[in-house]
Amino acid sequence: MRYLTLLLVIVMVTVNFALPGQWFRDMVKEYRSAHGLETDEDMLYKIEEAVLEASKNTGLDPLLIISVIVVESEFRNVIGLYGELGMMQIKPQTAAFVAKKYGIKEPEEGWIRIMWDFKLNIKIGTYYLKYLYEKYGSITKAVENYNGGIYKEIYAKRILEKYSSMLKLASTFETGG
């Protein structure tokens, strides 16, 4: 119970001090440019807005959402080895399941849209993470089960390490460091 209380305090600090911010937009731009992808300011703000909205609607820490995106795609709209799509690497079947569970309307084009619509991709991916958190009652178990591949433990470890470093960054905003 103390862990959950501490986590909630960390989430509140994170939301208040770490996002929104230029550091986030700079980070996204750096990841994308490392892959030769041009990114304008409008897109950076829209990605930030999508993360904040998903966080607000699900109650999940935006830094956790960012950590998943960094590990899964480095903010690129990519296709995974097993049909995972977009920034949060969601399969269309998973998107359909999540949409049904949380009352999200399917796009006219079908769930293939999550490949290029990063706002929808972040929304669906975050709701899927919320589902896993509700199912397992643990952030660790949620991120372990987010990636269904044979390397899911490695991905989970990388996500949690990234999340930990993001929380440290957030604390520098809190302390003014």
Rosetta silent file (secondary structure, phi, psi, omega in degrees, C-alpha in Angstrom):
SEQUENCE: MRYLTLLLVIVMVTVNFALPGQWFRDMVKEYRSAHGLETDEDMLYKIEEAVLEASKNTGLDPLLIISVIVVESEFRNVIGLYGELGMMQIKPQTAAFVAKKYGIKEPEEGWIRIMWDFKLNIKIGTYYLKYLYEKYGSITKAVENYNGGIYKEIYAKRILEKYSSMLKLASTFETGG
SCORE:     score description
SCORE:     0.000 S_00000001
   1 L     0.000  -39.892  178.334    0.000    0.000    0.000 S_00000001
   2 H   -63.105  -36.458  179.031    2.875    2.392    0.795 S_00000001
   3 H   -62.012  -43.791 -179.695    4.341    1.627   -2.635 S_00000001
   4 H   -63.600  -42.298  178.249    1.078    2.582   -4.329 S_00000001
   5 H   -62.299  -44.624  178.116    0.886    5.843   -2.351 S_00000001
   6 H   -61.319  -42.237  179.529    4.481    6.659   -3.253 S_00000001
   7 H   -61.480  -42.730  178.835    3.760    5.879   -6.893 S_00000001
   8 H   -63.271  -38.545  176.919    0.767    8.223   -6.896 S_00000001
   9 H   -64.325  -43.677  178.603    2.896   11.009   -5.419 S_00000001
  10 H   -61.444  -42.005  179.518    5.545   10.401   -8.074 S_00000001
  11 H   -61.984  -44.152 -179.548    2.884   10.525  -10.784 S_00000001
  12 H   -63.551  -41.767  177.668    1.540   13.832   -9.471 S_00000001
  13 H   -63.147  -44.135 -178.574    5.061   15.291   -9.347 S_00000001
  14 H   -59.669  -49.453 -178.031    5.771   13.972  -12.826 S_00000001
  15 H   -62.320  -39.294 -176.625    2.660   15.490  -14.360 S_00000001
  16 H   -76.011  -29.318 -171.757    3.280   18.826  -12.692 S_00000001
  17 H  -115.144  -26.120 -172.481    6.995   19.173  -13.419 S_00000001
  18 L   -96.364  -28.095 -178.826    8.043   16.993  -16.339 S_00000001
  19 L  -133.589  149.688   -8.730    5.372   17.635  -18.949 S_00000001
  20 L   -75.865  169.179  178.763    4.703   19.570  -20.986 S_00000001
  21 L  -179.195  157.142  179.417    8.104   20.869  -21.853 S_00000001
  22 H   -63.550  -32.952 -179.923   10.696   21.688  -24.377 S_00000001
  23 H   -57.638  -38.899 -179.409   12.888   18.837  -23.113 S_00000001
  24 H   -66.004  -48.493 -179.500   10.233   16.367  -24.302 S_00000001
  25 H   -62.433  -38.482  176.919    9.912   17.918  -27.744 S_00000001
  26 H   -63.584  -40.768 -179.688   13.713   18.030  -28.070 S_00000001
  27 H   -63.750  -46.761  179.524   13.941   14.356  -27.096 S_00000001
  28 H   -59.644  -46.509 -179.592   11.322   13.307  -29.664 S_00000001
  29 H   -60.531  -41.307  179.612   13.051   15.335  -32.365 S_00000001
  30 H   -63.826  -45.963  177.781   16.414   13.772  -31.477 S_00000001
  31 H   -60.123  -48.136 -176.353   15.054   10.217  -31.641 S_00000001
  32 H   -67.127  -41.352 -179.248   13.288   10.824  -34.932 S_00000001
  33 H   -68.121  -26.713  175.792   16.197   12.669  -36.558 S_00000001
  34 H   -63.207  -20.715  178.037   18.537    9.789  -35.601 S_00000001
  35 L  -105.926   13.274  177.520   16.424    7.737  -38.028 S_00000001
  36 L    75.488   19.545 -178.394   16.430   10.418  -40.728 S_00000001
  37 L   -98.596  126.435  176.192   12.861   11.520  -40.017 S_00000001
  38 L   -75.887  143.166 -178.642   11.976   15.178  -40.305 S_00000001
  39 L  -142.264  115.864  178.430    9.811   16.468  -37.498 S_00000001
  40 L   -88.482  167.040 -177.186    8.237   19.905  -37.424 S_00000001
  41 H   -59.374  -37.735  179.846    7.174   21.796  -34.313 S_00000001
  42 H   -59.734  -44.906  179.137    3.490   21.149  -34.998 S_00000001
  43 H   -63.715  -41.630  179.925    4.052   17.393  -34.951 S_00000001
  44 H   -59.756  -44.267  178.288    6.088   17.627  -31.740 S_00000001
  45 H   -65.534  -36.935  179.384    3.275   19.492  -30.004 S_00000001
  46 H   -68.388  -37.205  175.957    0.719   16.992  -31.312 S_00000001
  47 H   -65.058  -45.486  178.836    2.732   14.039  -29.982 S_00000001
  48 H   -59.964  -45.043  178.812    3.064   15.759  -26.631 S_00000001
  49 H   -60.958  -41.512  179.642   -0.665   16.523  -26.610 S_00000001
  50 H   -63.860  -40.622  178.170   -1.493   12.893  -27.464 S_00000001
  51 H   -65.508  -45.974 -179.376    0.637   11.617  -24.563 S_00000001
  52 H   -63.815  -41.720  179.172   -0.892   14.093  -22.121 S_00000001
  53 H   -64.909  -43.913  178.541   -4.431   13.309  -23.250 S_00000001
  54 H   -62.530  -40.171  178.029   -3.847    9.552  -23.005 S_00000001
  55 H   -62.748  -47.168 -179.731   -2.357   10.028  -19.551 S_00000001
  56 H   -60.773  -43.891 -175.812   -5.288   12.142  -18.400 S_00000001
  57 H   -74.401  -24.796 -177.213   -7.870    9.686  -19.758 S_00000001
  58 H  -107.470  -17.699 -176.307   -6.241    6.549  -18.337 S_00000001
  59 L    80.736    7.439  178.958   -4.619    7.842  -15.164 S_00000001
  60 L   -88.246  147.779  179.792   -1.250    6.469  -16.249 S_00000001
  61 L   -61.542  128.263  178.664    1.930    8.456  -15.778 S_00000001
  62 H   -59.601  -29.754  179.416    2.892   10.246  -19.008 S_00000001
  63 H   -70.169  -28.703  174.070    6.504    9.280  -18.382 S_00000001
  64 H   -68.635  -43.096  178.361    5.522    5.611  -18.420 S_00000001
  65 H   -60.413  -47.049  179.038    3.767    6.140  -21.751 S_00000001
  66 H   -60.294  -41.857 -179.577    6.839    7.922  -23.116 S_00000001
  67 H   -61.463  -40.905  177.249    9.084    5.114  -21.871 S_00000001
  68 H   -63.012  -45.717 -178.630    7.024    2.513  -23.737 S_00000001
  69 H   -62.501  -43.456 -179.642    7.164    4.590  -26.925 S_00000001
  70 H   -59.279  -48.038 -176.961   10.928    5.101  -26.671 S_00000001
  71 H   -70.322  -41.090 -175.883   11.610    1.393  -26.233 S_00000001
  72 H   -74.150  -36.825 -171.975    9.052    0.175  -28.759 S_00000001
  73 H  -148.298   -8.080 -173.615    9.703    2.608  -31.621 S_00000001
  74 L    54.081   41.717  176.565   11.723    5.708  -30.679 S_00000001
  75 L    63.834   34.577  176.715    8.724    7.798  -31.791 S_00000001
  76 L  -114.607  148.604  172.504    8.558    6.263  -35.267 S_00000001
  77 L   -86.461   95.404 -174.098    5.548    4.849  -37.086 S_00000001
  78 L  -123.326  164.741  175.046    6.986    1.402  -37.723 S_00000001
  79 E  -108.768  125.674  179.765    5.806   -2.134  -38.408 S_00000001
  80 L   -80.225  172.483 -177.926    7.070   -4.772  -35.972 S_00000001
  81 L   -61.173  -28.551 -175.412    8.153   -8.312  -36.795 S_00000001
  82 L  -114.897   24.564  175.848    4.788   -9.778  -35.800 S_00000001
  83 L    91.674   11.332  176.552    2.452   -7.131  -37.207 S_00000001
  84 L   -73.950  143.709 -172.466    2.687   -4.560  -34.420 S_00000001
  85 E  -124.528  146.288  168.662    2.050   -1.061  -35.719 S_00000001
  86 L    75.819 -168.740 -174.966    3.033    2.495  -34.988 S_00000001
  87 L   -61.828  -37.529 -178.159    4.766    4.248  -32.136 S_00000001
  88 L  -100.325    6.598  173.949    3.378    1.996  -29.404 S_00000001
  89 L    53.412   65.920 -178.918    3.590   -1.178  -31.502 S_00000001
  90 E  -109.474  134.491  174.453   -0.025   -2.323  -31.290 S_00000001
  91 L   -80.370  147.560  177.713   -1.507   -5.144  -33.330 S_00000001
  92 H   -55.759  -36.356  178.753   -4.846   -4.429  -35.009 S_00000001
  93 H   -64.659  -38.735  177.901   -6.409   -7.345  -33.062 S_00000001
  94 H   -66.455  -41.220  178.068   -5.219   -5.795  -29.795 S_00000001
  95 H   -60.215  -42.569  179.291   -6.615   -2.436  -30.866 S_00000001
  96 H   -63.013  -42.407  178.835  -10.009   -4.032  -31.550 S_00000001
  97 H   -62.065  -48.695 -178.288   -9.980   -5.718  -28.124 S_00000001
  98 H   -62.902  -43.346 -179.248   -9.019   -2.508  -26.321 S_00000001
  99 H   -60.741  -43.081  178.874  -11.579   -0.465  -28.245 S_00000001
 100 H   -63.816  -43.599 -177.819  -14.358   -2.873  -27.326 S_00000001
 101 H   -64.002  -39.694 -173.947  -13.311   -2.920  -23.661 S_00000001
 102 H  -108.696   10.370  175.347  -13.123    0.875  -23.328 S_00000001
 103 L    68.256   38.300  178.697  -15.808    1.947  -25.805 S_00000001
 104 L   -96.985  130.706 -176.777  -13.499    3.450  -28.407 S_00000001
 105 L   -73.049  135.932  176.741  -14.984    3.739  -31.886 S_00000001
 106 L   -72.217  135.856  177.358  -13.231    1.874  -34.689 S_00000001
 107 L   -65.422  155.800  179.152  -11.979    4.164  -37.469 S_00000001
 108 L   -55.138  -37.676 -177.309  -13.630    3.902  -40.901 S_00000001
 109 L   -77.138   -7.413 -174.096  -10.396    2.492  -42.344 S_00000001
 110 L    89.094 -176.454 -173.534  -10.236   -0.166  -39.643 S_00000001
 111 H   -75.952   -5.488  173.943   -7.479   -0.661  -37.114 S_00000001
 112 H   -61.324  -22.066  179.952   -4.750   -0.466  -39.739 S_00000001
 113 H   -57.879  -25.979 -178.791   -5.074    3.281  -39.124 S_00000001
 114 H   -64.524  -11.891  177.380   -2.982    2.915  -35.964 S_00000001
 115 H   -67.085  -45.768 -174.150    0.034    2.581  -38.252 S_00000001
 116 L  -110.801  -13.581  179.233    0.072    6.218  -39.347 S_00000001
 117 L   -95.168   89.568 -174.046   -2.275    7.966  -36.879 S_00000001
 118 H   -64.385  -28.162  177.328    0.075    8.400  -33.931 S_00000001
 119 H   -64.218  -47.690  178.215   -2.626   10.060  -31.799 S_00000001
 120 H   -65.421  -39.966  179.449   -4.880    7.021  -32.137 S_00000001
 121 H   -60.804  -46.178  179.545   -1.900    4.706  -31.700 S_00000001
 122 H   -65.568  -40.586  178.291   -0.868    6.392  -28.443 S_00000001
 123 H   -60.990  -51.597 -177.832   -4.476    6.366  -27.212 S_00000001
 124 H   -65.257  -44.636  179.733   -4.971    2.651  -27.947 S_00000001
 125 H   -60.913  -39.156  179.993   -1.513    1.683  -26.663 S_00000001
 126 H   -70.396  -40.605  175.805   -2.079    3.567  -23.417 S_00000001
 127 H   -64.540  -34.771  176.013   -5.496    2.012  -22.886 S_00000001
 128 H   -65.134  -42.016  176.678   -3.917   -1.400  -23.491 S_00000001
 129 H   -62.643  -39.873  176.726   -1.290   -0.615  -20.862 S_00000001
 130 H   -61.847  -45.161  177.661   -4.085    0.461  -18.506 S_00000001
 131 H   -56.006  -47.060 -179.386   -5.897   -2.828  -19.157 S_00000001
 132 H   -65.205  -37.970  177.723   -2.734   -4.776  -18.324 S_00000001
 133 H   -64.502  -44.081  178.272   -2.161   -2.706  -15.185 S_00000001
 134 H   -64.223  -38.182 -178.725   -5.735   -3.346  -14.048 S_00000001
 135 H   -68.778  -44.016 -173.754   -5.379   -7.060  -14.842 S_00000001
 136 H  -101.057  -17.194  177.922   -2.049   -7.622  -13.084 S_00000001
 137 L    70.423   18.372 -176.461   -2.075   -4.842  -10.473 S_00000001
 138 L  -150.596  134.599  176.531    1.585   -4.052  -11.110 S_00000001
 139 H   -63.737  -40.910  179.412    3.399   -1.747  -13.485 S_00000001
 140 H   -58.621  -49.017  179.909    6.171   -4.324  -13.785 S_00000001
 141 H   -66.146  -36.442  179.210    3.727   -7.081  -14.773 S_00000001
 142 H   -62.047  -47.942 -178.763    1.867   -4.709  -17.092 S_00000001
 143 H   -72.599  -28.506  175.058    4.997   -3.809  -19.067 S_00000001
 144 H   -63.923  -34.061 -178.092    6.158   -7.447  -19.041 S_00000001
 145 H   -95.880   -5.372  177.568    2.900   -8.401  -20.729 S_00000001
 146 H   -63.827  -44.131  178.654    2.697   -5.369  -23.008 S_00000001
 147 L   -98.368  119.463 -176.062    5.099   -7.002  -25.414 S_00000001
 148 L   -88.721    1.334 -176.164    4.010  -10.536  -26.205 S_00000001
 149 L   -74.648  178.892 -177.886    7.191  -11.583  -27.954 S_00000001
 150 L   -71.116  -15.464  179.587    9.871  -13.953  -26.781 S_00000001
 151 L  -103.774   24.975 -173.220   11.948  -11.013  -25.550 S_00000001
 152 H   -60.311  -33.812  178.828    9.197   -9.507  -23.408 S_00000001
 153 H   -67.159  -37.832  178.379   11.305   -9.595  -20.238 S_00000001
 154 H   -65.838  -45.172  177.654   14.095   -7.700  -22.001 S_00000001
 155 H   -61.467  -43.511 -179.815   11.623   -5.107  -23.291 S_00000001
 156 H   -60.569  -44.217  179.641   10.063   -4.785  -19.847 S_00000001
 157 H   -61.668  -43.832  178.976   13.460   -4.241  -18.261 S_00000001
 158 H   -64.309  -41.212  178.001   14.323   -1.591  -20.850 S_00000001
 159 H   -62.671  -46.690 -178.383   10.962    0.153  -20.367 S_00000001
 160 H   -66.603  -35.770  175.174   11.334    0.176  -16.579 S_00000001
 161 H   -64.881  -43.785  178.193   14.927    1.452  -16.828 S_00000001
 162 H   -63.258  -42.151  179.123   13.791    4.242  -19.157 S_00000001
 163 H   -61.576  -43.217  178.643   10.886    5.015  -16.814 S_00000001
 164 H   -60.784  -43.646  179.369   13.257    5.195  -13.853 S_00000001
 165 H   -67.523  -33.836  176.551   15.520    7.637  -15.697 S_00000001
 166 H   -66.350  -39.818  178.193   12.463    9.718  -16.665 S_00000001
 167 H   -63.933  -37.768  176.605   11.383    9.861  -13.011 S_00000001
 168 H   -64.092  -41.783  176.793   14.855   11.076  -12.065 S_00000001
 169 H   -59.754  -43.525  179.792   14.571   13.749  -14.737 S_00000001
 170 H   -60.806  -38.020 -178.962   11.192   14.768  -13.308 S_00000001
 171 H   -68.276  -26.934  176.144   12.688   15.123   -9.851 S_00000001
 172 H   -68.355  -31.937  175.910   15.241   17.600  -11.224 S_00000001
 173 H   -68.791  -37.864 -179.164   12.328   19.758  -12.358 S_00000001
 174 H   -65.571  -42.564 -175.436   10.793   19.508   -8.890 S_00000001
 175 H   -89.484   -3.816  179.787   13.988   20.527   -7.117 S_00000001
 176 L    81.251    9.369 -177.053   14.943   23.085   -9.711 S_00000001
 177 L   -87.193    0.000    0.000   18.117   21.141  -10.581 S_00000001
